[in-house]
Amino acid sequence: MRRISLVVMSTTVLAALAACTTTPPPAPAPPAPPTLTSPAAPALTKLGSASEFVTAVNEGMRAKKTATVTAEAQAGEGITSTHVTGLLRFDGGDRVSTSTVTTTPEGRATVLMLAGENFMQSLNTAKQNPAKPWKRLAPPGKYGDMSSDLLLSKSLAEEVHPVLKIDWLRSSGTLEATAEESVDGVPTIRYTITVDMAKVLKSVATQNNLQLNAQLEHDISAGKTSVKHEVWVGQGTVPLRWRTTAPGPDKKPLSTTTTFQDWGKPVELTAPPADQTITEKR
């Protein structure tokens, strides 16, 4: 009997020890967090005419107000190519300010076009007066006539802001095609609009701008009868890329591609210091 009791006691102790040393079952795993997905960007709406395009893009740009811009002008053999960097700011209404730095093999020129004043600095102005390298340009005359420097400045500004002529698309443009494409991975709609320059000439004939009329007549007679605009428009109805193609000198195609970035980021544009500026005489 004593031997049986020892066996029973030993068995009871081993069972108790086993109960104390057994690893408890693992706790249930916490539920997986819900998968977060970014809301899909709203689909881009295709605009149905050149007029709709002008209205929507104007509204989109004025809502964003600012952008940084680069442009490359390419032409046929023997024609200087141009690289442009700049800033663009809408100041309300039809007022647009731009800062443009243009680089060519001949040098660099900087143009600052504010809502009420235009300034220019170039290699020539710096040589003429090193202490005052900036020139305040005289405004257009009664009949829209401009000095050669103001004409050049406006031409350079249009490289940064080709939509300075956006109303020409409304009055004289035909929407040829639309296509869904991407620009650097960003969804856009590419619009192809052809502008009839004879219609442009007719539309500006009542503006009493003799210089512009003469320039348009010269361009048309030289073969620039139409200009093709290809514009890639993204969210917010703002352009991300804008390419214009037209016959250049000797009917060789002249193409300018402008890229818009940083829509809505702050842009500072101020007039150059007065003590570094001379005023152009007419």
Secondary structure in CASP SS format (residue, H / E / C, confidence):
PFRMAT SS
TARGET T0000
AUTHOR 0000-0000-0000
METHOD secondary structure of the structure
MODEL  1
M C 1.00
R H 1.00
R H 1.00
I H 1.00
S H 1.00
L H 1.00
V H 1.00
V H 1.00
M H 1.00
S H 1.00
T H 1.00
T H 1.00
V H 1.00
L H 1.00
A H 1.00
A H 1.00
L H 1.00
A H 1.00
A H 1.00
C H 1.00
T H 1.00
T C 1.00
T C 1.00
P C 1.00
P C 1.00
P C 1.00
A C 1.00
P C 1.00
A C 1.00
P C 1.00
P C 1.00
A C 1.00
P C 1.00
P C 1.00
T C 1.00
L C 1.00
T C 1.00
S C 1.00
P C 1.00
A C 1.00
A C 1.00
P C 1.00
A C 1.00
L C 1.00
T C 1.00
K C 1.00
L C 1.00
G C 1.00
S C 1.00
A H 1.00
S H 1.00
E H 1.00
F H 1.00
V H 1.00
T H 1.00
A H 1.00
V H 1.00
N H 1.00
E H 1.00
G H 1.00
M H 1.00
R H 1.00
A H 1.00
K H 1.00
K C 1.00
T E 1.00
A E 1.00
T E 1.00
V E 1.00
T E 1.00
A E 1.00
E E 1.00
A E 1.00
Q E 1.00
A C 1.00
G C 1.00
E C 1.00
G C 1.00
I C 1.00
T C 1.00
S C 1.00
T E 1.00
H E 1.00
V E 1.00
T E 1.00
G E 1.00
L E 1.00
L E 1.00
R E 1.00
F E 1.00
D E 1.00
G E 1.00
G C 1.00
D C 1.00
R E 1.00
V E 1.00
S E 1.00
T E 1.00
S E 1.00
T E 1.00
V E 1.00
T E 1.00
T E 1.00
T E 1.00
P C 1.00
E C 1.00
G E 1.00
R E 1.00
A E 1.00
T E 1.00
V E 1.00
L E 1.00
M E 1.00
L C 1.00
A C 1.00
G C 1.00
E C 1.00
N E 1.00
F E 1.00
M E 1.00
Q E 1.00
S E 1.00
L H 1.00
N H 1.00
T H 1.00
A H 1.00
K H 1.00
Q H 1.00
N C 1.00
P C 1.00
A C 1.00
K C 1.00
P C 1.00
W E 1.00
K E 1.00
R E 1.00
L C 1.00
A C 1.00
P C 1.00
P C 1.00
G C 1.00
K C 1.00
Y C 1.00
G C 1.00
D C 1.00
M C 1.00
S C 1.00
S H 1.00
D H 1.00
L H 1.00
L H 1.00
L H 1.00
S H 1.00
K H 1.00
S H 1.00
L H 1.00
A H 1.00
E H 1.00
E H 1.00
V H 1.00
H C 1.00
P H 1.00
V H 1.00
L H 1.00
K H 1.00
I H 1.00
D H 1.00
W H 1.00
L H 1.00
R H 1.00
S H 1.00
S H 1.00
G E 1.00
T E 1.00
L E 1.00
E E 1.00
A E 1.00
T E 1.00
A E 1.00
E E 1.00
E E 1.00
S E 1.00
V E 1.00
D C 1.00
G C 1.00
V E 1.00
P E 1.00
T E 1.00
I E 1.00
R E 1.00
Y E 1.00
T E 1.00
I E 1.00
T E 1.00
V E 1.00
D E 1.00
M H 1.00
A H 1.00
K H 1.00
V H 1.00
L H 1.00
K H 1.00
S H 1.00
V H 1.00
A H 1.00
T H 1.00
Q H 1.00
N C 1.00
N C 1.00
L H 1.00
Q H 1.00
L H 1.00
N H 1.00
A H 1.00
Q H 1.00
L H 1.00
E H 1.00
H H 1.00
D H 1.00
I H 1.00
S H 1.00
A C 1.00
G C 1.00
K C 1.00
T C 1.00
S E 1.00
V E 1.00
K E 1.00
H E 1.00
E E 1.00
V E 1.00
W E 1.00
V E 1.00
G C 1.00
Q H 1.00
G H 1.00
T H 1.00
V C 1.00
P E 1.00
L E 1.00
R E 1.00
W E 1.00
R E 1.00
T E 1.00
T E 1.00
A E 1.00
P E 1.00
G C 1.00
P H 1.00
D H 1.00
K H 1.00
K C 1.00
P E 1.00
L E 1.00
S E 1.00
T E 1.00
T E 1.00
T E 1.00
T E 1.00
F E 1.00
Q E 1.00
D C 1.00
W C 1.00
G C 1.00
K C 1.00
P C 1.00
V C 1.00
E C 1.00
L C 1.00
T C 1.00
A C 1.00
P C 1.00
P C 1.00
A H 1.00
D H 1.00
Q H 1.00
T E 1.00
I E 1.00
T E 1.00
E C 1.00
K C 1.00
R C 1.00
END
